[in-house]
Amino acid sequence: MAQQTNVAKFFEQWEIYQSVIVNNYMFHSEIVDIVTNEIDRFESLSILDLGCGDAYVVGKSITGDKKVDYHGVDISNASLQFARENLQGINGAATLINNDFVAELENIHRAFDIIISGYTLHHLEAEDKKRFFSSVAGVLAERGVFIFYDIEKEPKETPADFNERCCNIVANRWVSLGKKGTENTTTHMKESDKPETEAFHREGMKKAGLSAIRKVFRDKDDRYSVYIAERN
Ligand SMILES: C[S@@+](CC[C@H](N)C(=O)[O-])C[C@H]1O[C@@H](n2cnc3c(N)ncnc32)[C@H](O)[C@@H]1O
């Protein structure tokens, strides 16, 4: 619980992460292209966005006046205020829920066409991540799509080595965050980030019953991966 409080505290300072998005430090632009492609496969659709933050990705990925039923879940109230603004233009309902997504998944008794988990699962312990993949599979519609993107360590790297490597990149390259912003970010990463490998992510999704699992993006510094999986 203390761990989750730290995560919530960090993401209440939403302006730091907003700067990460604006500067494309975590490849949100590439992610928007991927999510747009998936959304475009549906004429109208429901979306469940777990750890949605400010819903920047979905807000940017909906083109035209496609009918959307959007549900976003996040523990950071600050981020949800921005989500409301980013989703203002959508044709449909935007339901924003200020809750832990693990707890919220237990309250969901319907299916969604697209489920997104972006840069948030790494805050959970390994066993909870596995249970999370199963819960997602349980609420994914037939022919639905799961879009999962997160930090991902190399097979032989320890979590501490991965976090150290990423923190060095933040300290040296994420200059737009300023000194305080980079310090807060690296402290958060060292305290709260629990990276897993590609094998762990693939196995977790497969065991949960997801199929056609494909990695559609990996950044050139081997830190972030984007997956698409299906339920059919
Ligand atoms: C790095 S941000 C990612 C935001 C967005 N998904 C994106 O792709 O940019 C992580 C988000 O997950 C939220 N979060 C972390 N743990 C959570 C939990 N257990 N339940 C709900 N939200 C959580 C944080 O508050 C934060 O908004």
The ligand as an SDF file (V2000), in Angstrom:
LIG
                    3D

 27 29  0  0  0  0  0  0  0  0999 V2000
    3.3700    6.5840  -16.7360 C   0  0  0  0  0  0  0  0  0  0  0  0
    1.6790    6.9850  -16.5570 S   0  0  0  0  0  0  0  0  0  0  0  0
    0.9730    6.3530  -18.0590 C   0  0  0  0  0  0  0  0  0  0  0  0
   -0.2590    7.1040  -18.4760 C   0  0  0  0  0  0  0  0  0  0  0  0
   -0.8380    6.6510  -19.8220 C   0  0  0  0  0  0  0  0  0  0  0  0
   -1.3390    5.2940  -19.7710 N   0  0  0  0  0  0  0  0  0  0  0  0
    0.1880    6.7780  -20.9320 C   0  0  0  0  0  0  0  0  0  0  0  0
    0.3590    5.8230  -21.6770 O   0  0  0  0  0  0  0  0  0  0  0  0
    0.7830    7.8400  -21.0670 O   0  0  0  0  0  0  0  0  0  0  0  0
    1.1490    5.7390  -15.3930 C   0  0  0  0  0  0  0  0  0  0  0  0
   -0.2730    5.9990  -14.9130 C   0  0  0  0  0  0  0  0  0  0  0  0
   -0.7490    4.8350  -14.2170 O   0  0  0  0  0  0  0  0  0  0  0  0
   -1.4100    5.2650  -13.0500 C   0  0  0  0  0  0  0  0  0  0  0  0
   -1.3680    4.1430  -12.0940 N   0  0  0  0  0  0  0  0  0  0  0  0
   -0.2810    3.5320  -11.5550 C   0  0  0  0  0  0  0  0  0  0  0  0
   -0.6520    2.4940  -10.7800 N   0  0  0  0  0  0  0  0  0  0  0  0
   -2.0150    2.4430  -10.8360 C   0  0  0  0  0  0  0  0  0  0  0  0
   -3.0040    1.5860  -10.2550 C   0  0  0  0  0  0  0  0  0  0  0  0
   -2.6580    0.5510   -9.4770 N   0  0  0  0  0  0  0  0  0  0  0  0
   -4.2950    1.8200  -10.5320 N   0  0  0  0  0  0  0  0  0  0  0  0
   -4.6610    2.8740  -11.3380 C   0  0  0  0  0  0  0  0  0  0  0  0
   -3.7790    3.7050  -11.9120 N   0  0  0  0  0  0  0  0  0  0  0  0
   -2.4680    3.4970  -11.6780 C   0  0  0  0  0  0  0  0  0  0  0  0
   -0.6710    6.5100  -12.6140 C   0  0  0  0  0  0  0  0  0  0  0  0
   -1.4300    7.3170  -11.7460 O   0  0  0  0  0  0  0  0  0  0  0  0
   -0.3800    7.1760  -13.9450 C   0  0  0  0  0  0  0  0  0  0  0  0
   -1.4060    8.0310  -14.3520 O   0  0  0  0  0  0  0  0  0  0  0  0
  1  2  1  0
  2  3  1  0
  2 10  1  0
  3  4  1  0
  4  5  1  0
  5  6  1  0
  5  7  1  0
  7  8  2  0
  7  9  1  0
 10 11  1  0
 11 12  1  0
 11 26  1  0
 12 13  1  0
 13 14  1  0
 13 24  1  0
 14 15  1  0
 14 23  1  0
 15 16  2  0
 16 17  1  0
 17 18  1  0
 17 23  2  0
 18 19  1  0
 18 20  2  0
 20 21  1  0
 21 22  2  0
 22 23  1  0
 24 25  1  0
 24 26  1  0
 26 27  1  0
M  CHG  2   2   1   9  -1
M  END
$$$$
